[in-house]
Amino acid sequence: MDPFKGQGGIQMLLTAEQEAQHIISSARNLRTHRLRQAKDEAEKEAAQYRTHMEEEYQKSISETTGSSGSNVKRLEEETQAKIKTLKKSTSKVTSEVVDMLLKYVTNIKT
């Protein structure tokens, strides 16, 4: 009976080795699956963060442009007001300057 006992022990070891390989293979597959899942989750989270930051950036740009647009409008209004003032003052002095120029041009010194 001794030889059969040795055969049974070897068979048990082979079976145990096969089960261990199956367990290791299963664990590797689970680890690979979990790594892929973690990578997908990280990419999704990074894309959401990137989208959020892009929205914030666009919002800040639009706010800055909006305020500079109002500054440009205000500056244009101020410029137009100054131009009007200068035109009024030149129209008042124009006749005096023309009279003075005519006086000097027509006055002959001998």
C-alpha positions in Angstrom: 0.0 0.0 0.0 2.9 2.2 0.4 3.3 2.9 -3.4 -0.4 3.9 -3.7 0.0 6.3 -0.8 2.9 8.0 -2.6 0.9 8.3 -5.8 -2.0 9.8 -3.9 0.3 12.3 -2.2 1.8 13.3 -5.6 -1.7 13.7 -7.1 -2.8 15.8 -4.1 0.3 18.0 -4.6 -0.4 18.4 -8.4 -4.0 19.3 -7.6 -3.0 21.8 -5.0 -0.4 23.3 -7.4 -3.1 23.7 -10.1 -5.5 25.3 -7.6 -2.7 27.7 -6.5 -2.0 28.6 -10.2 -5.7 29.2 -10.7 -5.9 31.4 -7.6 -2.7 33.4 -8.7 -4.1 33.8 -12.2 -7.4 35.0 -10.9 -5.7 37.5 -8.6 -3.6 38.8 -11.5 -6.7 39.2 -13.6 -8.5 41.0 -10.8 -5.5 43.3 -10.2 -5.2 44.1 -13.9 -9.0 44.9 -14.1 -8.8 47.1 -11.0 -5.7 49.0 -12.4 -7.6 49.6 -15.7 -10.7 50.7 -13.7 -8.5 53.1 -11.5 -6.9 54.5 -14.7 -10.3 55.2 -16.3 -11.6 56.8 -13.1 -8.4 59.0 -12.9 -8.8 60.1 -16.6 -12.4 60.9 -16.1 -11.6 62.9 -13.0 -8.8 64.7 -14.8 -11.1 65.6 -17.7 -13.7 67.0 -15.3 -11.1 69.1 -13.5 -9.7 70.3 -16.9 -13.2 71.2 -18.0 -13.9 73.1 -14.8 -10.6 75.0 -14.9 -11.3 75.9 -18.6 -14.7 77.2 -17.7 -13.2 79.3 -14.8 -10.6 80.7 -17.2 -13.1 81.6 -19.9 -15.3 83.2 -17.2 -12.4 85.3 -15.9 -11.4 86.3 -19.5 -15.0 87.4 -20.3 -15.2 89.4 -17.0 -11.9 91.1 -17.8 -12.9 91.8 -21.4 -16.2 93.1 -20.3 -14.7 95.6 -17.9 -12.1 96.7 -20.5 -14.9 97.1 -23.0 -16.7 99.5 -20.6 -13.4 101.3 -20.1 -13.0 101.8 -23.8 -16.5 103.2 -24.1 -15.9 105.6 -21.2 -12.6 106.7 -22.8 -14.3 107.3 -26.2 -17.0 109.4 -24.5 -14.3 111.5 -22.7 -12.4 111.9 -25.9 -15.5 113.1 -27.8 -16.3 115.5 -25.0 -12.8 117.0 -25.1 -12.9 117.3 -28.9 -16.2 119.2 -28.6 -14.7 121.6 -26.1 -11.6 122.2 -28.3 -13.8 122.9 -31.3 -15.9 125.4 -29.4 -12.8 127.2 -28.1 -11.3 127.3 -31.6 -14.5 128.6 -33.1 -14.5 131.5 -30.6 -10.9 132.4 -31.3 -10.9 131.8 -35.1 -12.3 135.1 -36.0 -9.8 136.9 -33.8 -6.9 135.0 -35.3 -8.1 135.7 -38.9 -8.4 139.4 -38.1 -5.0 139.5 -36.6 -3.4 137.7 -39.6 -5.2 140.0 -42.1 -4.0 143.0 -40.1 -0.3 141.8 -40.3 -0.5 140.7 -43.9 -2.1 143.9 -45.1 -0.1 146.3 -43.0 2.9 147.4 -44.9 5.9 148.9 -43.1 8.1 151.3 -44.8 
